[in-house]
């Protein structure tokens, strides 16, 4: 009998009833397949849970993403076990237009990045316990045949003009990225080396603490915060349905961030948007970031500096407005992935900008966050990431792919793009997860691939294109 160490991660802001049910189904399936299942029998959600958890020695180690979780429990519990670790993510339940109830695939993606950064290797299994393909793959895994770490075939496309690309890259020199707070715990893609970014791109990082940001917000006069709220309601009347006190707080955030940006000539802002803003301010800043982005300053949530660098690089290469997204869902039969974030998109990126509805945050249930589908058309997906390969002198790597955002309703509350990928969708997701690429990708509606290829060559950054 095979012994399986099964550990389930979750977070209380997601649908714990569904997460628990899926966990129980996973345990039962493994038992039905003849496995001895060991490990914690409860969902791991808190640092205290992690401290108490024991991963017994087993022939197969499965990290079950019952819902989204940051990656710190994954690293604590699985970085030293014999690998590869099998990351098992769940399909998204619920009706179109509802909140993202689990965000399990994104959690697996984030855990993979952190585990690979820590020297572990991973495999990925996506699907629910009642699916025949899941049963088949788990049965094989119990016999020592883990899912493949396959990825799409590499693409080798034309390079952009060298002189034009050099000219574009020169525009990055001297640009400033303002950062607010530290990266959230367990978000390894959101860490960065400021000296390396200065050396390679000429970028400057201007950090302030969360406490300093809150002080700036508290110094905004009420009448100015109210005026920002009034302006936002005029631009998007749906915002009037959001709690006014929360909307005015977000107006104050917008004013404070705008002033800080102008005072320091910032080109991008990367903000630690949780947990302090919802828990201490009592509001979510998504719509403030979207409105600032509409005015031309790049914004990223979760203090993702390398996400902001990727967005700035796309812009100097000819991209218009772009957005930072997670891969949260897949429909392999239709070759579709769904790209999503919780509501900080610029309204100009809406499928119908005049109907860029504003609402409450999908999980925190606080105002204000956008709630509209992203625009359609051919898209480029790209991300600059740190590289743990000691032979890579740049310390960075880049991944690029291509697809088309197709007309579709806003599948998940927040901002969703339904993208039919040029490579096989399942293979693309598998490659991103098992190669440890970040959970955040940049989606651009301009084909900047030739410039990205040339820029990677000129800067000595290894590029993987699928």
Residue pairs with C-beta under 8 A, 6 or more apart in sequence:
1 34
1 35
1 36
2 34
2 35
2 36
2 59
2 60
2 142
2 143
3 35
3 36
3 38
3 56
3 57
3 58
3 59
3 60
4 30
4 35
4 36
4 37
4 38
4 39
4 58
4 59
4 60
4 61
4 62
4 142
5 38
5 39
5 55
5 56
5 57
5 58
5 60
5 61
5 62
5 81
6 26
6 27
6 30
6 37
6 38
6 39
6 62
6 64
7 39
7 40
7 44
7 53
7 55
7 62
7 63
7 64
7 77
7 78
8 19
8 23
8 26
8 40
8 43
8 44
8 64
8 65
8 66
9 43
9 44
9 45
9 63
9 64
9 65
9 66
9 67
9 69
9 73
9 74
9 107
9 111
10 16
10 19
10 20
10 23
10 43
10 44
10 45
10 66
10 67
10 69
11 45
11 67
11 68
11 69
11 70
12 45
13 363
13 364
14 67
14 68
14 100
14 101
14 102
14 103
14 363
15 67
15 93
15 101
15 102
16 43
16 67
18 67
18 93
18 101
18 102
19 43
19 66
19 67
19 102
20 43
20 66
22 66
22 90
22 102
22 128
22 129
23 43
23 64
23 66
25 128
25 129
25 130
26 64
26 88
26 129
27 37
27 41
28 129
29 129
29 134
29 135
29 138
30 37
30 62
30 138
30 142
31 37
33 135
33 138
33 139
33 142
34 142
35 60
35 142
38 56
38 58
39 53
39 54
39 55
39 56
39 58
40 49
40 52
40 53
40 54
42 49
43 49
43 66
44 50
44 53
44 69
44 73
44 77
45 69
49 73
50 72
50 73
50 76
50 77
53 73
53 77
55 61
55 77
55 78
55 81
59 144
60 86
60 141
60 142
61 78
61 81
61 82
61 83
61 85
61 86
62 85
62 86
62 88
63 74
63 77
63 78
63 85
63 86
63 87
63 88
63 108
63 111
64 88
65 87
65 88
65 89
65 90
65 102
65 104
65 105
65 107
65 108
65 111
66 90
66 102
66 104
67 101
67 102
67 103
67 104
67 107
68 102
68 103
68 104
68 106
68 107
68 110
69 107
69 110
69 111
69 186
70 110
70 184
70 185
70 186
70 187
71 110
71 111
71 113
71 114
71 115
71 186
71 187
71 188
72 114
72 185
72 186
73 186
74 111
74 114
74 115
74 186
75 114
75 115
75 118
75 186
78 85
78 115
78 120
79 115
79 118
79 119
79 120
81 120
83 120
83 121
83 122
84 120
84 121
84 122
84 123
84 146
84 149
85 115
85 120
85 121
85 122
85 123
86 122
86 123
86 124
86 125
86 141
86 146
86 147
87 108
87 111
87 112
87 122
87 123
87 124
87 125
87 433
88 108
88 125
88 126
89 104
89 105
89 107
89 108
89 124
89 125
89 126
90 102
90 104
90 105
90 126
90 127
90 128
91 104
91 126
91 127
91 128
91 329
92 100
92 101
92 102
92 103
92 104
92 105
92 328
92 329
92 412
93 101
93 102
94 101
96 409
96 410
96 411
97 409
97 410
97 411
97 412
97 413
98 412
98 413
99 362
99 363
99 412
99 413
99 414
100 328
100 340
100 342
100 362
100 363
100 412
100 413
100 414
103 326
103 328
105 126
105 327
105 328
105 329
105 330
105 429
106 326
106 327
106 328
106 439
108 124
108 126
108 433
109 326
109 327
109 432
109 433
109 437
109 438
109 439
110 186
110 187
110 188
110 189
110 438
110 439
111 122
112 122
112 124
112 433
112 434
112 436
113 188
113 189
113 385
113 436
113 437
113 438
113 439
114 186
114 188
115 121
115 122
115 436
116 122
116 388
116 435
116 436
117 188
117 386
117 388
117 436
119 388
121 149
122 149
122 433
122 434
122 436
123 146
123 147
123 148
123 149
123 434
124 147
124 429
124 430
124 433
124 434
125 134
125 137
125 138
125 141
125 147
126 330
126 426
126 429
127 133
127 134
128 134
129 135
137 147
140 146
140 147
141 147
147 430
148 430
149 430
149 434
149 435
150 427
150 430
150 431
150 434
151 427
151 428
151 430
151 431
151 434
151 435
151 466
152 401
152 423
152 424
152 427
152 428
152 431
152 466
153 423
153 466
154 464
154 465
154 466
155 423
155 465
155 466
156 465
157 449
157 450
157 453
157 465
158 450
158 453
159 450
159 453
159 454
159 457
160 317
160 450
160 451
160 452
160 453
160 454
160 455
161 454
162 454
162 458
164 451
165 317
165 451
165 454
165 455
165 458
166 458
168 316
168 317
168 318
168 451
168 455
169 201
169 316
169 455
169 458
169 459
171 316
172 201
172 202
172 203
172 312
172 313
172 316
173 201
173 202
173 203
174 202
174 204
175 201
175 202
175 203
175 204
175 267
175 268
175 312
176 203
176 204
176 205
176 206
176 264
176 265
176 266
176 267
176 268
177 203
177 204
177 205
177 206
177 266
177 267
177 268
177 269
177 270
177 305
177 308
177 309
177 312
178 206
178 207
178 208
178 260
178 261
178 264
178 266
178 268
178 269
178 270
179 205
179 206
179 207
179 208
179 269
179 270
179 271
179 303
179 305
180 207
180 208
180 209
180 210
180 213
180 269
180 270
180 271
180 272
180 303
181 209
181 210
181 213
181 271
181 272
181 276
181 303
182 272
182 303
183 190
183 191
183 272
183 302
183 303
183 304
184 190
184 272
184 274
184 275
184 302
184 303
187 302
187 303
187 304
189 304
189 306
189 307
189 385
189 386
189 438
189 439
189 440
190 302
190 303
190 304
190 305
190 306
190 307
190 440
191 386
192 205
192 305
192 306
192 309
192 386
193 386
193 395
194 205
196 394
196 395
196 396
197 203
197 205
197 305
197 309
198 204
198 205
200 394
200 396
200 459
200 461
201 309
201 313
201 459
203 309
203 312
205 305
206 264
206 266
208 260
210 272
210 276
213 256
213 260
213 271
214 276
214 280
214 281
216 256
216 257
216 259
216 260
217 249
217 252
217 253
217 256
217 281
219 256
220 252
220 255
220 256
222 248
224 251
224 252
224 255
225 248
225 249
225 251
225 252
225 255
226 248
226 251
227 251
228 251
228 252
228 254
228 255
229 239
229 244
229 247
229 248
229 250
229 251
230 251
231 251
232 239
232 247
232 250
232 251
232 254
232 287
232 291
232 358
232 368
233 239
233 240
233 247
235 291
235 347
236 347
236 356
236 357
236 358
238 357
238 358
238 359
239 247
239 287
239 358
239 367
239 368
241 359
242 358
242 359
242 360
242 367
242 368
243 360
243 366
243 367
246 282
246 283
246 366
246 367
246 368
247 283
247 367
247 368
249 281
249 282
249 283
250 283
250 284
250 285
250 287
250 288
250 367
250 368
251 288
253 277
253 281
253 283
253 285
253 288
254 287
254 288
254 291
254 292
257 269
257 271
257 288
257 289
257 292
258 292
258 295
260 266
260 269
261 269
261 292
261 297
266 297
267 297
267 298
267 312
268 297
268 298
268 299
268 300
268 308
268 311
268 312
269 289
269 292
269 297
269 298
269 299
269 300
269 308
270 299
270 300
270 303
270 304
270 305
270 307
270 308
271 285
271 289
271 299
271 300
271 301
271 303
272 302
272 303
273 284
273 285
273 286
273 289
273 301
273 302
273 303
273 344
274 284
274 302
274 364
277 283
277 284
277 285
278 284
278 361
278 364
278 366
282 366
283 366
283 367
283 368
284 342
284 343
284 360
284 361
284 364
284 366
284 367
284 368
284 369
285 344
286 301
286 342
286 343
286 344
286 361
286 368
286 369
286 370
287 343
287 344
287 358
287 367
287 368
287 369
287 370
288 368
289 299
289 300
289 301
289 344
290 299
290 343
290 344
290 345
290 346
290 347
290 370
291 346
291 347
292 299
293 299
293 321
293 344
293 345
293 346
294 321
294 346
294 347
294 348
298 308
298 311
298 312
298 315
299 308
299 344
300 307
300 308
300 311
300 324
300 440
301 324
301 341
301 342
301 344
302 440
304 324
304 440
306 383
306 384
306 385
306 386
306 438
307 324
307 383
307 438
307 440
307 442
309 384
310 382
310 383
310 384
310 442
311 322
311 324
311 442
313 384
313 452
313 455
314 322
314 380
314 382
314 442
314 444
314 446
314 448
314 452
315 322
317 448
317 451
317 452
317 455
318 446
318 448
318 451
319 380
319 444
319 445
319 446
319 448
320 444
320 445
320 446
321 346
321 348
321 349
322 442
322 443
322 444
322 445
323 341
323 345
323 346
323 349
323 374
323 415
323 442
323 443
324 341
324 440
324 441
324 442
324 443
325 339
325 340
325 341
325 415
325 417
325 440
325 441
325 442
325 443
326 339
326 340
326 341
326 439
326 440
326 441
327 337
327 338
327 339
327 429
327 432
327 439
327 441
328 338
328 339
328 340
328 412
329 337
329 338
329 340
329 411
329 412
330 336
330 337
330 338
330 425
330 426
330 429
331 337
331 338
331 425
332 425
332 426
334 420
335 420
335 421
335 424
335 425
336 406
336 418
336 419
336 420
336 421
336 425
337 403
337 419
337 421
337 425
337 428
337 429
338 411
338 412
338 416
338 417
338 418
338 419
339 374
339 381
339 416
339 417
339 419
339 441
339 443
340 411
340 412
340 414
340 415
340 416
340 417
341 414
341 415
342 361
342 362
342 363
342 369
342 413
342 414
342 415
343 359
343 361
343 362
343 369
343 370
343 371
343 413
343 414
343 415
344 369
344 370
344 415
345 370
345 372
345 374
345 415
347 353
347 356
347 370
347 372
349 374
349 375
349 415
349 445
350 356
350 370
350 372
350 373
350 374
350 375
351 372
351 373
351 374
351 375
351 376
351 407
352 372
355 372
356 370
356 372
357 370
357 371
357 372
358 367
358 368
358 369
358 370
358 371
359 367
359 368
359 369
359 370
359 371
359 413
360 366
360 367
360 368
360 369
361 367
361 368
361 369
362 369
362 412
362 413
362 414
369 414
370 414
370 415
371 410
371 413
371 414
371 415
372 410
372 415
373 408
373 409
373 410
373 411
373 415
373 416
373 417
373 418
374 405
374 415
374 416
374 417
374 443
375 405
375 417
375 445
376 404
376 405
376 406
376 407
377 404
377 405
377 445
378 402
378 403
378 404
378 405
378 445
378 447
379 402
379 403
379 404
379 405
379 417
379 419
379 443
379 444
379 445
380 400
380 401
380 402
380 443
380 444
380 445
380 446
380 447
380 448
380 449
380 452
381 400
381 401
381 402
381 403
381 419
381 441
381 442
381 443
381 444
382 398
382 399
382 400
382 401
382 441
382 442
382 444
382 448
382 452
383 398
383 399
383 437
383 438
383 440
383 441
383 442
384 396
384 397
384 398
384 461
385 396
385 397
385 398
385 399
385 437
385 438
386 395
386 396
386 397
387 394
387 395
387 396
387 397
387 462
389 397
392 462
393 460
394 459
394 460
394 461
394 462
396 459
396 461
397 461
397 462
397 463
397 464
398 452
398 456
398 461
398 462
398 463
398 464
399 432
399 435
399 437
399 463
399 464
399 465
399 466
400 449
400 452
400 453
400 463
400 464
400 465
400 466
401 421
401 422
401 423
401 428
401 465
401 466
402 421
402 422
402 423
402 447
402 449
403 419
403 420
403 421
403 422
404 419
404 420
405 417
405 418
405 419
405 443
405 445
406 418
406 419
406 420
408 416
408 418
410 416
411 418
417 443
419 443
421 428
423 466
427 466
428 466
431 437
431 466
435 464
449 465
452 463
453 463
453 465
455 461
456 462
456 463
457 463
